[in-house]
Amino acid sequence: MGARADSTALVNKEKKCFVEGTFDVDGKKEIIEFLEQNDLETNDELIIRREINTNGKSRAFVNDTPVTLSQLSGLSSLLVDLHKQFDALELGDTGFQREVLDALADHAVLINHYREAFRKWHSTKKEWEQLKEQKLKFEKELDYNQFQFSELEEAGFRESELEELDAELKLLNDSEGIKSALSKTYYELKETETPIVQRLKILINQLQVYTSHPQLPALINRLESVQIELQDIAEETDRVNNHISHDPAKIEQMNERLSLGYKLLKKHGAKTTNELLQIQMQLEDKLQRIFDIDDKLRQTQEQTAEFHGKAKQIAATISGARIKQIKPLEQRVNSLLAQVGMPNAILKIRLQNNLDELNFFGADVIDFLFDANKTGQFLPLRRIASGGELSRLMLCIKSLVAQSIDLPTLIFDEVDTGISGEAARQVGIIIKGLSARRQVICITHQPQIAGKADAHFFVYKEIENTTVKTNLRLLTLEERITAVAKMLSGEKPTAASIQNAKEMVMN
């Protein structure tokens, strides 16, 4: 069942213990879904194995795949319902009480429709509340965001403007020195009393007189090339110089523009003009969302009201169906309580409906109230009923809803404690009825109950090599009659008890 392992359960502390169970899960939709959700192999036959090591550590396997204790516990709860005397406390749980009424009402499809409407209502309501909080927050920041956006919009920067301005300003700040250097270069090349270009021309003319020398023509050609290149350089220098202007007013204007840009970069924690423009777009988006949020709020509020109205309508139908089941359930349970030895016990079901406070299960608060001795004082089960009373009450209720709820294998562990005679016989009849629809394993000391079983397993102890061992054995028909007779009259049954036992088993 997924409980923690205890090494004290090991008889032989030197050997590993294996416990294995095999279950037929053909047609069990919930179990197949669980296996698929947990990536476990799905077959009609399900094998669960638990290994307990000598150090107390354990491992669990489902169809030979290792699983956690949490997974094992979740799966086993779908396979086995262990019903012990003090495990009937589930009956005091409002969730189980609601499931009982819903099972009898047989409106699972309606509940699914309700939960879908409830989820949509809950989701849109949450969205609506978030939008209201968002609007409040936006309104608080509106003036500040509007000021920041207006400041950036008024600045009107274009992409990469500050970086381009910075580069251009450096060039403008150097323009005076550049013009002076260019002018001096042009002057030396073309405008001095003896410009370099003119002096080269003179040198070329002097050498041309002696072209008869074999090496001079080549030198003259080289000098002519240099003269042409210097002439071209002089003209290019003059052209560049004419295009460079030193404009103090423009420099001042650019400095002011850069100063504004650097101030805004620092204010917004940005490093580039493009980052600043991105911030401007984000501020614009925030302002736009403030203008758009009212429409979104109105639309979401209408959806919330629509889904809430639909959920309320379905919840009212569900409440009506539950209410219809209360009287018949009370009558049938109270009748069964009398049969199982509780003639003075009365179950009363209280349903309080509040359509203004919907929850995932509807609009009802359900309480099973109990009066064990016809005192007229009905109190919630969890506060008043004893373990034995709860156990028999749970048995009565489970027998009524067994057809409606897909109960797993039911294990009843001595639920008949404190009863005998006719009451025990009636408990046996109820359990027998349950077994027609569900697998039932019942541990009992009552012959009236044991006699109704389809199969009778006898639990006994024996000494083997000074060790006490507990064994389990399926009894034959003759052995069953003897075992039931021993329950009736003791270790040495009389002829009358054997005859009585035979009637119990055969009938």
C-alpha positions as CSV (number, residue, x, y, z in Angstrom):
1,M,0.0,0.0,0.0
2,G,3.1,2.3,-0.1
3,A,3.8,2.5,3.7
4,R,7.4,2.7,4.8
5,A,9.3,-0.5,5.2
6,D,10.2,-1.9,8.6
7,S,13.0,-4.3,9.0
8,T,11.5,-5.7,12.2
9,A,9.0,-7.5,9.9
10,L,11.8,-9.7,8.6
11,V,11.9,-13.1,10.3
12,N,15.3,-13.9,8.8
13,K,17.5,-10.9,9.2
14,E,20.0,-12.3,6.7
15,K,17.6,-12.6,3.8
16,K,15.8,-10.1,1.5
17,C,12.0,-10.3,1.7
18,F,9.8,-10.2,-1.4
19,V,6.1,-9.5,-1.4
20,E,4.2,-9.7,-4.7
21,G,0.6,-9.1,-5.7
22,T,-1.1,-9.8,-9.0
23,F,-4.2,-7.8,-10.1
24,D,-6.6,-8.1,-13.0
25,V,-7.0,-4.5,-14.2
26,D,-8.9,-5.2,-17.5
27,G,-11.5,-2.5,-18.0
28,K,-10.2,-0.4,-15.0
29,K,-10.0,3.0,-16.7
30,E,-8.6,5.0,-13.7
31,I,-5.8,2.5,-13.3
32,I,-4.9,2.4,-17.0
33,E,-4.8,6.3,-17.0
34,F,-2.5,6.2,-13.9
35,L,-0.1,3.8,-15.5
36,E,0.0,5.9,-18.7
37,Q,0.6,9.1,-16.9
38,N,3.5,7.6,-15.0
39,D,5.0,5.9,-18.1
40,L,4.4,2.4,-16.8
41,E,3.6,-0.6,-18.9
42,T,-0.1,-1.2,-19.3
43,N,-1.4,-4.8,-19.5
44,D,-4.6,-6.5,-18.3
45,E,-2.5,-8.1,-15.6
46,L,-0.7,-5.9,-13.2
47,I,2.2,-7.2,-11.0
48,I,3.3,-5.2,-8.0
49,R,6.5,-6.3,-6.1
50,R,8.0,-4.9,-2.9
51,E,11.5,-5.9,-1.8
52,I,12.7,-5.2,1.8
53,N,16.5,-5.5,2.3
54,T,18.1,-6.6,5.6
55,N,19.1,-3.0,6.3
56,G,15.4,-2.0,6.2
57,K,15.6,-0.2,2.9
58,S,13.0,-1.2,0.3
59,R,12.3,-1.0,-3.4
60,A,9.0,-1.2,-5.3
61,F,8.3,-2.3,-8.8
62,V,5.2,-2.1,-11.1
63,N,5.4,-4.6,-14.0
64,D,9.1,-4.8,-13.2
65,T,9.6,-1.0,-13.5
66,P,11.0,0.7,-10.4
67,V,8.6,3.2,-8.8
68,T,8.6,5.6,-5.8
69,L,6.6,5.0,-2.7
70,S,4.5,8.0,-3.6
71,Q,3.6,6.4,-7.0
72,L,3.0,3.0,-5.3
73,S,0.7,4.6,-2.8
74,G,-1.3,6.4,-5.5
75,L,-1.7,3.2,-7.6
76,S,-2.5,0.9,-4.6
77,S,-5.3,3.3,-3.5
78,L,-7.0,2.5,-6.8
79,L,-6.5,-1.2,-6.3
80,V,-7.2,-1.9,-2.6
81,D,-9.5,-0.3,0.0
82,L,-8.3,-1.5,3.4
83,H,-11.3,-1.2,5.7
84,K,-10.1,-1.5,9.3
85,Q,-12.1,-0.6,12.4
86,F,-10.4,2.7,12.9
87,D,-9.7,3.4,9.2
88,A,-13.4,4.3,8.6
89,L,-12.5,7.8,9.6
90,E,-12.7,8.6,5.9
91,L,-16.5,8.6,6.4
92,G,-16.2,11.8,8.4
93,D,-14.5,13.5,5.5
94,T,-16.8,15.9,3.7
95,G,-15.2,15.0,0.4
96,F,-16.2,11.3,0.8
97,Q,-19.7,12.3,1.9
98,R,-20.1,14.4,-1.2
99,E,-18.9,11.6,-3.4
100,V,-21.5,9.3,-1.9
101,L,-24.4,11.6,-2.8
102,D,-22.9,12.3,-6.3
103,A,-22.5,8.5,-6.9
104,L,-26.1,7.9,-6.1
105,A,-27.3,10.9,-8.1
106,D,-25.3,9.5,-11.1
107,H,-24.5,12.9,-12.5
108,A,-20.8,12.6,-13.3
109,V,-21.2,14.2,-16.7
110,L,-23.0,17.2,-15.2
111,I,-20.2,17.6,-12.6
112,N,-17.6,17.6,-15.4
113,H,-19.6,20.4,-17.2
114,Y,-19.7,22.3,-14.0
115,R,-16.0,22.0,-13.3
116,E,-15.2,23.2,-16.8
117,A,-17.4,26.2,-16.3
118,F,-15.9,26.7,-12.8
119,R,-12.4,26.6,-14.2
120,K,-13.2,29.1,-16.9
121,W,-14.9,31.4,-14.4
122,H,-12.0,31.1,-11.9
123,S,-9.5,31.7,-14.7
124,T,-11.2,34.8,-16.1
125,K,-11.9,36.1,-12.6
126,K,-8.2,35.9,-11.8
127,E,-7.4,37.6,-15.0
128,W,-9.9,40.4,-14.3
129,E,-8.4,40.9,-10.8
130,Q,-4.9,41.0,-12.2
131,L,-6.0,43.6,-14.8
132,K,-7.5,45.7,-12.1
133,E,-4.2,45.6,-10.1
134,Q,-2.3,46.3,-13.3
135,K,-4.4,49.3,-14.1
136,L,-4.0,50.7,-10.6
137,K,-0.3,50.2,-10.9
138,F,-0.2,51.8,-14.4
139,E,-2.3,54.8,-13.1
140,K,0.2,55.4,-10.3
141,E,3.1,55.4,-12.8
142,L,1.2,57.2,-15.6
143,D,2.5,60.8,-14.9
144,Y,6.1,59.6,-14.5
145,N,6.0,57.4,-17.6
146,Q,4.3,60.2,-19.6
147,F,7.0,62.7,-18.5
148,Q,9.8,60.3,-19.4
149,F,8.3,59.5,-22.8
150,S,7.6,63.1,-23.6
151,E,11.2,64.0,-22.7
152,L,12.6,61.3,-25.1
153,E,10.0,62.1,-27.8
154,E,10.9,65.8,-27.6
155,A,14.6,65.0,-27.9
156,G,13.8,63.2,-31.1
157,F,16.9,61.2,-31.5
158,R,17.4,59.0,-34.6
159,E,19.2,55.7,-34.8
160,S,22.9,55.9,-33.9
161,E,22.7,59.7,-33.8
162,L,24.8,60.3,-30.7
163,E,27.6,58.0,-31.9
164,E,27.7,59.8,-35.3
165,L,27.6,63.2,-33.7
166,D,30.5,62.3,-31.4
167,A,32.6,61.2,-34.4
168,E,31.7,64.3,-36.4
169,L,32.4,66.6,-33.4
170,K,35.9,65.2,-33.0
171,L,36.5,66.0,-36.7
172,L,35.1,69.6,-36.4
173,N,37.2,70.2,-33.2
174,D,40.3,69.3,-35.2
175,S,39.3,71.2,-38.4
176,E,41.3,74.4,-37.6
177,G,44.5,72.5,-37.2
178,I,43.7,70.3,-40.3
179,K,43.1,73.4,-42.4
180,S,46.4,75.0,-41.2
181,A,48.3,71.8,-42.1
182,L,46.7,71.5,-45.5
183,S,47.3,75.1,-46.4
184,K,50.9,74.9,-45.4
185,T,51.3,71.7,-47.5
186,Y,49.7,73.4,-50.5
187,Y,51.8,76.5,-50.0
188,E,55.0,74.6,-50.0
189,L,54.0,72.6,-53.0
190,K,52.7,75.5,-55.2
191,E,52.9,79.0,-53.8
192,T,56.3,79.7,-52.2
193,E,58.9,81.8,-54.1
194,T,60.4,78.5,-55.2
195,P,57.6,75.9,-54.9
196,I,58.6,72.3,-54.9
197,V,56.7,71.5,-58.1
198,Q,58.4,74.4,-59.9
199,R,61.8,73.4,-58.6
200,L,61.4,69.9,-59.9
201,K,60.5,71.3,-63.4
202,I,63.7,73.3,-63.4
203,L,65.7,70.2,-62.4
204,I,64.1,68.2,-65.2
205,N,64.9,70.9,-67.8
206,Q,68.6,71.0,-66.7
207,L,68.9,67.2,-67.1
208,Q,67.2,67.0,-70.5
209,V,70.2,68.8,-72.0
210,Y,72.3,65.7,-71.3
211,T,70.0,63.0,-72.5
212,S,72.8,61.5,-74.5
213,H,74.0,59.9,-71.3
214,P,72.5,56.4,-71.3
215,Q,71.2,56.5,-67.7
216,L,69.7,60.0,-67.7
217,P,66.5,59.4,-69.7
218,A,65.3,57.0,-67.0
219,L,66.0,59.4,-64.2
220,I,64.3,62.2,-66.1
221,N,61.2,60.0,-66.5
222,R,61.1,59.3,-62.8
223,L,61.4,62.9,-61.9
224,E,58.6,63.8,-64.4
225,S,56.4,61.2,-62.6
226,V,57.2,62.6,-59.2
227,Q,56.4,66.1,-60.5
228,I,53.0,65.0,-61.9
229,E,52.2,63.2,-58.6
230,L,53.1,66.2,-56.5
231,Q,51.1,68.4,-58.8
232,D,48.1,66.1,-58.2
233,I,48.7,66.0,-54.5
234,A,48.8,69.8,-54.3
235,E,45.4,70.1,-56.1
236,E,43.8,67.4,-53.9
237,T,45.2,69.2,-50.8
238,D,43.6,72.4,-51.9
239,R,40.3,70.7,-52.7
240,V,40.1,69.0,-49.3
241,N,41.1,72.2,-47.6
242,N,38.2,74.1,-49.3
243,H,35.7,71.5,-48.1
244,I,36.7,71.7,-44.4
245,S,35.1,74.5,-42.5
246,H,35.6,75.5,-38.9
247,D,32.2,76.5,-37.6
248,P,32.2,77.4,-33.9
249,A,28.4,77.9,-33.9
250,K,27.8,74.4,-35.3
251,I,30.3,72.9,-32.8
252,E,28.4,74.6,-30.0
253,Q,25.1,73.3,-31.3
254,M,26.5,69.7,-31.6
255,N,27.9,69.9,-28.0
256,E,24.5,70.9,-26.7
257,R,22.9,68.0,-28.6
258,L,25.5,65.5,-27.2
259,S,25.1,66.9,-23.7
260,L,21.3,66.2,-23.8
261,G,22.0,62.8,-25.2
262,Y,24.5,61.8,-22.5
263,K,22.2,63.1,-19.8
264,L,19.4,60.9,-21.0
265,L,21.7,57.9,-21.4
266,K,22.8,58.2,-17.8
267,K,19.2,58.8,-16.6
268,H,17.9,55.6,-18.2
269,G,21.0,53.5,-17.7
270,A,21.6,53.1,-21.5
271,K,24.8,53.0,-23.4
272,T,23.8,53.7,-27.0
273,T,21.3,55.8,-28.9
274,N,19.5,52.7,-30.0
275,E,19.0,51.5,-26.4
276,L,17.5,54.9,-25.6
277,L,15.1,54.5,-28.5
278,Q,14.2,51.0,-27.3
279,I,13.3,52.5,-23.8
280,Q,11.2,55.2,-25.6
281,M,9.3,52.4,-27.4
282,Q,8.8,50.5,-24.1
283,L,7.4,53.7,-22.4
284,E,5.1,54.2,-25.4
285,D,3.9,50.6,-25.1
286,K,3.2,51.1,-21.4
287,L,1.2,54.3,-22.1
288,Q,-0.7,52.5,-24.8
289,R,-1.5,49.6,-22.5
290,I,-3.0,52.0,-20.1
291,F,-5.3,53.3,-22.8
292,D,-6.2,49.7,-23.9
293,I,-6.6,48.2,-20.5
294,D,-10.2,49.6,-19.9
295,D,-11.4,47.7,-23.0
296,K,-9.7,44.6,-21.8
297,L,-11.2,45.0,-18.3
298,R,-14.7,45.4,-19.6
299,Q,-14.4,42.4,-21.9
300,T,-12.9,40.2,-19.1
301,Q,-15.6,41.3,-16.6
302,E,-18.3,40.3,-19.1
303,Q,-16.7,36.9,-19.6
304,T,-16.3,36.4,-15.8
305,A,-20.0,37.2,-15.3
306,E,-21.0,34.9,-18.1
307,F,-19.0,31.9,-16.8
308,H,-20.1,32.6,-13.2
309,G,-23.7,32.6,-14.3
310,K,-23.3,29.3,-16.2
311,A,-21.4,27.7,-13.2
312,K,-24.2,28.8,-10.8
313,Q,-26.9,27.4,-13.0
314,I,-25.2,24.0,-13.2
315,A,-24.3,24.1,-9.5
316,A,-28.0,24.6,-8.7
317,T,-28.9,21.6,-10.8
318,I,-26.3,19.5,-9.0
319,S,-27.6,20.7,-5.6
320,G,-31.1,19.6,-6.6
321,A,-29.9,16.2,-7.6
322,R,-28.0,15.7,-4.4
323,I,-31.0,16.8,-2.3
324,K,-33.1,14.2,-4.0
325,Q,-30.8,11.5,-2.8
326,I,-30.7,12.5,0.9
327,K,-34.0,11.0,2.1
328,P,-33.7,7.7,0.3
329,L,-30.1,7.3,1.5
330,E,-31.0,8.2,5.1
331,Q,-33.8,5.6,5.0
332,R,-31.7,2.8,3.5
333,V,-28.7,3.4,5.8
334,N,-30.8,3.6,8.9
335,S,-32.6,0.4,7.9
336,L,-29.2,-1.3,7.4
337,L,-27.9,0.1,10.8
338,A,-30.7,-1.7,12.6
339,Q,-29.8,-4.9,10.8
340,V,-26.1,-4.7,11.9
341,G,-26.9,-4.3,15.6
342,M,-27.4,-0.5,15.8
343,P,-31.2,-0.2,16.1
344,N,-31.0,3.1,17.9
345,A,-28.5,4.8,15.6
346,I,-29.8,7.3,13.1
347,L,-27.9,9.0,10.2
348,K,-29.0,12.4,9.1
349,I,-27.6,14.3,6.2
350,R,-27.4,18.1,6.2
351,L,-26.8,20.0,3.0
352,Q,-26.2,23.8,3.1
353,N,-26.3,25.5,-0.3
354,N,-24.7,28.9,-1.1
355,L,-24.7,29.7,-4.8
356,D,-22.7,32.9,-4.0
357,E,-19.7,30.9,-2.8
358,L,-18.9,28.4,-5.5
359,N,-16.0,25.9,-5.1
360,F,-14.6,23.2,-7.3
361,F,-17.3,20.8,-6.2
362,G,-20.3,23.0,-6.4
363,A,-22.2,25.2,-4.0
364,D,-22.9,22.7,-1.2
365,V,-21.5,22.0,2.2
366,I,-22.4,18.5,3.2
367,D,-22.3,17.0,6.7
368,F,-23.2,13.4,7.7
369,L,-24.7,13.8,11.2
370,F,-25.1,10.9,13.7
371,D,-27.1,10.1,16.7
372,A,-26.1,6.7,18.2
373,N,-28.8,6.4,20.9
374,K,-31.9,8.4,19.7
375,T,-31.0,11.4,21.9
376,G,-32.3,13.8,19.3
377,Q,-28.8,15.4,19.2
378,F,-27.2,15.0,15.8
379,L,-23.5,15.8,15.6
380,P,-20.9,15.4,12.8
381,L,-19.6,11.8,12.5
382,R,-16.0,12.8,13.2
383,R,-17.0,14.2,16.6
384,I,-19.4,11.5,18.0
385,A,-19.2,8.0,16.4
386,S,-16.9,5.3,17.9
387,G,-14.6,3.2,15.8
388,G,-17.0,0.2,15.8
389,E,-20.0,2.4,14.9
390,L,-18.0,4.2,12.1
391,S,-16.9,0.8,10.7
392,R,-20.4,-0.6,10.5
393,L,-21.8,2.7,9.1
394,M,-19.1,2.7,6.5
395,L,-20.0,-0.9,5.5
396,C,-23.6,0.1,5.1
397,I,-22.9,3.1,3.0
398,K,-20.3,1.2,0.8
399,S,-22.8,-1.5,0.2
400,L,-25.3,1.1,-1.1
401,V,-22.8,2.9,-3.4
402,A,-20.8,-0.2,-4.6
403,Q,-22.7,-0.2,-7.9
404,S,-22.3,3.5,-8.5
405,I,-18.6,4.0,-7.4
406,D,-15.9,1.9,-9.0
407,L,-14.6,0.6,-5.6
408,P,-11.3,-1.4,-5.7
409,T,-10.7,-4.6,-3.9
410,L,-12.3,-4.3,-0.4
411,I,-10.4,-5.7,2.6
412,F,-12.5,-5.8,5.8
413,D,-10.2,-6.3,8.8
414,E,-12.4,-7.4,11.8
415,V,-15.2,-4.9,11.1
416,D,-17.4,-7.2,13.1
417,T,-15.7,-6.6,16.4
418,G,-18.2,-6.2,19.3
419,I,-21.2,-7.8,17.5
420,S,-22.5,-11.3,17.3
421,G,-25.7,-13.3,16.6
422,E,-28.2,-11.7,14.3
423,A,-26.2,-8.5,13.9
424,A,-23.2,-10.6,12.7
425,R,-25.4,-12.5,10.3
426,Q,-26.7,-9.2,8.8
427,V,-23.1,-7.9,8.4
428,G,-22.3,-11.1,6.6
429,I,-25.3,-10.6,4.3
430,I,-24.2,-7.1,3.5
431,I,-20.6,-8.2,2.8
432,K,-21.9,-11.1,0.7
433,G,-24.0,-8.6,-1.4
434,L,-20.9,-6.5,-1.9
435,S,-18.9,-9.5,-3.1
436,A,-21.3,-10.0,-6.0
437,R,-20.0,-6.7,-7.6
438,R,-16.5,-6.3,-6.0
439,Q,-13.7,-8.5,-4.8
440,V,-14.0,-8.7,-1.0
441,I,-11.4,-10.1,1.4
442,C,-12.8,-10.3,5.0
443,I,-10.8,-11.2,8.1
444,T,-13.3,-12.4,10.8
445,H,-13.8,-14.4,13.9
446,Q,-17.6,-14.5,13.4
447,P,-18.9,-17.9,12.1
448,Q,-22.0,-16.1,10.7
449,I,-19.7,-14.1,8.3
450,A,-17.1,-16.8,7.6
451,G,-19.9,-19.2,6.6
452,K,-21.0,-16.9,3.7
453,A,-17.6,-16.8,2.0
454,D,-17.0,-18.2,-1.5
455,A,-13.5,-19.3,-0.4
456,H,-12.3,-19.8,3.2
457,F,-8.6,-19.3,4.0
458,F,-7.5,-20.4,7.4
459,V,-4.7,-18.5,9.1
460,Y,-2.7,-20.6,11.6
461,K,0.6,-20.7,13.4
462,E,3.0,-23.6,13.7
463,I,6.4,-24.3,15.2
464,E,9.1,-25.2,12.7
465,N,12.7,-25.8,14.0
466,T,11.9,-23.7,17.2
467,T,10.6,-20.8,15.0
468,V,6.9,-19.8,15.0
469,K,5.6,-19.4,11.5
470,T,2.3,-18.0,10.4
471,N,0.7,-19.9,7.4
472,L,-2.4,-19.5,5.2
473,R,-4.3,-22.4,3.8
474,L,-7.4,-22.7,1.5
475,L,-9.9,-25.0,3.3
476,T,-11.9,-27.8,1.6
477,L,-15.7,-27.9,2.2
478,E,-15.2,-30.4,5.1
479,E,-12.5,-28.3,6.7
480,R,-14.6,-25.2,6.3
481,I,-17.5,-26.8,8.2
482,T,-15.1,-27.9,11.0
483,A,-13.5,-24.4,11.2
484,V,-16.9,-22.7,11.5
485,A,-18.0,-25.2,14.1
486,K,-14.9,-24.4,16.1
487,M,-15.9,-20.7,15.9
488,L,-19.3,-21.6,17.3
489,S,-18.4,-23.9,20.2
490,G,-14.6,-24.0,20.7
491,E,-11.6,-26.2,19.8
492,K,-13.7,-29.4,20.2
493,P,-16.9,-28.8,18.3
494,T,-20.1,-30.7,19.3
495,A,-22.3,-32.6,16.9
496,A,-24.8,-29.7,17.2
497,S,-22.2,-27.1,16.3
498,I,-21.1,-29.1,13.3
499,Q,-24.6,-29.4,12.1
500,N,-25.1,-25.7,12.6
501,A,-21.9,-25.0,10.8
502,K,-22.9,-27.2,7.9
503,E,-26.2,-25.2,7.6
504,M,-24.3,-21.9,7.6
505,V,-21.8,-23.0,5.0
506,M,-24.3,-24.8,2.7
507,N,-26.8,-22.1,2.9
